[in-house]
Amino acid sequence: MESWATFGGDLHLDLSAGRARGLGLRAALEDALRAAARDGRLAAGTRLPSSRVLAADLGIARNTVAEAYALLTAEGWLTARQGSGTVVAERGAATVSTAPSTPQRTPAVRFDLMPGRPDLALFPRSAWLAAARRALAVAPHEALGYSDPRGRIELRRALADYLARVRGVRTDPERILICAGYTQGLALLCGALRERGVGAVAVEEYGLPPQQAVITAAGLATVPLPLDEGGARTDLLGGLDAGAVALTSAHQFPTGVPLLANRRAAAVSWARETGGIVIEDDYDGEFRYDRQPVGAMQALDPERVVYAGTASKSLAPGLRLGWLALPAALVEPVMRQKELADGQSGVMDQLTLAELITTGGFDRHIRRCRLHYRRRRDQLIGTLAERAPEVRVTGIAAGLHAVLELPPGSLTDAELLRQAGWLGLALNTMSGCRADSAGPAPDAPSALVIGYGTPPERAWPGALDALCTLVSL
């Protein structure tokens, strides 16, 4: 019969393997303890049961356990501490080397300037906690159970009103689906589109590579759509073999330009004529600093354009809250995909966000963030103008990132990234945002894509200093 003991969690000590090899009880116990410590199931510092308790668990003599503990202590696997019992000893990591090696020093990241990341210190903890308490106090019991895959009606109603007011979106709660951020929303859409016979999605030739990976993982091909200073060349959609197109129309990522009005109209006309679908990723639509933001293109044709929004930039990516405003024909197909993916999104965060929106707390938070990020962008531009005037900052005054075009003769992208690492900077280059399907990057001046949202206030001056040093090399 199998003998075992459980230490705290679900870690089992099995003596049967040693017994099968002909070991006696004590030797089998020693072997099992030694193996558990070696493979990490018993972590260093774990306190073992007393010999009396373990003997009772295993149904063996207490002296057998005590002798096994003593031997393993002598071997260095265990440590006996006065008043603390027997614990698993600290052990250095074992290494196997077949040739001499030269130690390599990996530079530490001191300043995170990766684009598209918010300042997490701005998260409205007090307002969120108060909203969560209010939402939980009035939530019906059924809200905590399994419910509509589209999400809680409280949040869908709040979003329908908010998106109409702030982004000009034309939708209703029945057409909104809550998802775990844009990544999941895009995956759900791709699954539904694949069921409808779509084989490829046109993507902007520069964008977020992880999102292109989501499309291909869903079984769809990606077709690159060229960009220029007016945004995506939607006038070329008719010549592409694609049944959908994904666009960042308000603030193209990473170039930072808005999609021209005639190109918005061209995308919608293409969708109407071909039966295609436009996926509008409004990833930072709330953050325009020089004027009122251009409204969502979804309003041009709610039956052909899917509006995708997220709380990742406005609140925090860790919330995993996003939403899709869907054409009527896609509601049921995307709901089925959501049911297959995870059934429904977490209820409490949905109820809390709904409360925050309806009570005005979300608007107040957005205004605070807008001032903070505008100040950051102004400081970035001002510092570069003073210390590296040859660097050109491009893109509209919006979002959480800027593009820095470097002068001819600057370091290559690979060298820039290597030098950035030694300066403690984490950042991206324009070529690093190029879609795989777009082929190799053209021979163009180097450009950095700089996120100015993430560094905490105390680190921001140092980040600017290190960045100026980099672009001056």
HUMOHU-V237548 format. One record per backbone hydrogen bond with DSSP energy under -0.5 kcal/mol. CO is the residue of the C=O (numbers start at 0). NH is the residue of the N-H. E is the energy in kcal/mol with one decimal. If there is no record, write none. Layout:
co,nh,e
CO,NH,E
CO,NH,E
This chain:
co,nh,e
2,14,-1.6
4,12,-1.9
5,7,-0.8
6,8,-2.8
9,11,-0.7
10,6,-1.6
11,13,-0.7
12,4,-0.5
12,14,-0.6
14,18,-2.2
15,19,-2.3
16,20,-0.9
17,20,-0.5
17,22,-2.3
18,21,-1.7
23,27,-2.8
24,28,-2.3
25,29,-2.7
26,30,-2.6
27,31,-2.2
28,32,-2.5
29,33,-2.6
30,34,-2.3
31,35,-2.1
32,36,-2.2
33,37,-2.3
34,38,-2.4
35,40,-0.9
35,41,-2.3
36,39,-0.6
40,42,-0.7
42,45,-2.2
45,87,-2.1
49,53,-2.7
50,54,-2.0
51,55,-2.0
52,56,-2.3
53,57,-2.4
54,58,-1.6
54,59,-1.9
60,64,-1.2
61,65,-2.5
62,66,-2.7
63,67,-1.9
64,68,-2.7
65,69,-2.3
66,70,-2.3
67,71,-2.3
68,72,-2.0
69,73,-2.1
70,74,-1.9
71,75,-0.6
71,76,-2.0
71,77,-1.4
72,75,-0.7
76,88,-2.4
78,80,-0.6
78,86,-2.8
80,83,-1.7
80,84,-1.1
84,80,-2.9
85,47,-3.1
86,78,-2.8
87,44,-2.7
100,102,-0.5
103,105,-0.7
104,106,-0.6
107,109,-0.7
110,112,-0.9
110,425,-2.4
111,454,-0.5
112,450,-3.0
113,116,-0.6
117,119,-1.0
118,121,-1.9
119,122,-1.4
122,124,-2.3
123,127,-3.1
124,128,-2.7
125,129,-2.5
126,130,-2.4
127,131,-2.5
128,132,-2.2
129,133,-2.3
130,134,-2.8
131,135,-2.5
132,136,-2.0
133,137,-1.3
134,138,-1.1
139,142,-1.5
140,143,-1.7
141,144,-1.5
147,150,-1.9
149,177,-3.4
151,155,-2.1
152,156,-2.5
153,157,-1.9
154,158,-2.9
155,159,-2.0
156,160,-1.9
157,161,-2.5
158,162,-3.2
159,163,-1.4
160,164,-2.1
161,165,-2.9
162,166,-1.8
162,167,-0.6
162,168,-1.9
163,167,-0.6
166,295,-3.1
168,170,-0.8
171,174,-2.1
172,175,-1.0
174,325,-2.7
176,323,-2.2
178,180,-1.7
178,321,-2.6
179,183,-0.8
180,184,-2.1
181,185,-3.0
182,186,-1.9
183,187,-2.8
184,188,-2.3
185,189,-2.6
186,190,-2.1
187,191,-2.1
188,192,-2.9
189,193,-2.5
190,194,-1.7
191,195,-1.1
192,197,-2.4
193,196,-1.5
198,220,-2.4
199,242,-2.2
199,243,-0.7
200,222,-2.1
201,245,-2.6
202,224,-2.6
204,434,-2.9
206,208,-0.7
207,210,-1.2
207,211,-1.3
208,212,-2.1
209,213,-1.5
210,214,-1.6
211,215,-2.0
212,216,-2.4
213,217,-1.2
214,219,-1.8
215,218,-1.7
220,200,-2.8
222,202,-2.6
223,225,-0.5
224,204,-2.3
225,232,-2.8
227,230,-2.2
229,259,-2.0
230,227,-1.6
231,233,-2.0
232,235,-2.1
233,236,-1.5
235,238,-1.6
236,239,-1.9
239,241,-1.5
242,276,-1.3
243,201,-3.1
244,246,-0.5
244,278,-3.3
245,203,-0.7
246,248,-0.6
246,280,-3.0
248,258,-3.0
251,253,-0.6
251,255,-3.0
255,395,-2.8
256,251,-2.9
259,263,-2.0
260,264,-2.3
261,265,-1.7
262,266,-2.0
263,267,-2.1
264,268,-2.6
265,269,-2.5
266,270,-2.1
267,271,-2.4
268,272,-2.5
269,273,-2.1
270,274,-1.7
270,275,-0.6
276,244,-2.1
276,278,-0.5
277,279,-0.7
277,305,-3.3
278,246,-3.0
278,280,-0.7
279,281,-1.0
279,307,-2.8
280,282,-1.2
281,284,-1.0
283,286,-1.9
285,287,-1.0
286,398,-3.0
295,298,-1.2
296,299,-2.0
296,300,-0.5
297,300,-1.1
300,303,-1.9
300,304,-1.6
303,277,-2.6
304,306,-0.5
305,279,-3.2
305,307,-0.5
306,324,-2.9
307,281,-2.5
308,322,-2.5
310,314,-2.5
310,315,-1.3
315,318,-1.4
316,319,-1.3
320,310,-2.7
321,178,-2.3
322,308,-2.5
323,176,-2.2
323,325,-0.7
324,306,-2.0
326,329,-1.7
326,330,-0.8
327,330,-0.8
327,331,-0.5
329,333,-2.5
330,334,-2.2
331,335,-2.2
332,336,-1.6
333,337,-2.2
334,338,-2.4
335,339,-1.9
336,340,-2.0
337,341,-2.4
337,342,-1.8
341,343,-2.0
345,349,-0.9
346,350,-2.6
347,351,-2.4
348,352,-2.5
349,353,-2.3
350,354,-2.1
351,355,-2.5
352,356,-2.5
353,357,-2.6
354,358,-1.7
355,360,-0.9
355,361,-2.0
356,359,-1.3
359,363,-1.9
360,364,-2.1
361,365,-2.5
362,366,-2.3
363,367,-1.9
364,368,-2.5
365,369,-2.9
366,370,-1.9
367,371,-1.9
368,372,-2.9
369,373,-2.2
370,374,-2.0
371,375,-2.0
372,376,-2.6
373,377,-2.5
374,378,-2.3
375,379,-2.4
376,380,-2.5
377,381,-2.7
378,382,-2.5
379,383,-2.2
380,384,-2.3
381,385,-1.5
382,386,-2.6
383,387,-2.8
387,390,-2.2
390,392,-0.5
391,393,-0.6
391,404,-3.3
393,402,-1.2
395,397,-1.8
396,288,-2.9
396,289,-0.8
399,451,-1.7
399,452,-0.7
401,449,-3.0
402,393,-2.4
402,404,-0.7
403,405,-0.6
403,447,-2.4
404,391,-2.4
406,409,-1.3
411,415,-2.8
412,416,-2.5
413,417,-1.8
414,418,-2.8
415,419,-2.6
416,420,-2.0
417,421,-1.6
418,422,-1.5
419,424,-3.2
420,423,-1.2
423,109,-2.1
423,110,-3.0
424,426,-0.6
425,112,-2.8
427,448,-2.8
429,432,-1.7
430,433,-1.4
432,206,-3.2
434,437,-1.5
435,438,-1.5
441,443,-1.8
445,405,-2.6
446,429,-2.6
447,403,-2.9
447,449,-0.7
448,427,-1.3
448,450,-0.5
449,401,-2.2
449,451,-0.5
455,458,-1.2
455,459,-1.3
456,459,-0.5
456,460,-0.6
458,462,-2.2
459,463,-2.4
460,464,-2.1
461,465,-2.4
462,466,-2.3
463,467,-2.5
464,468,-2.0
465,469,-2.1
466,470,-2.4
467,471,-0.9
469,472,-1.6
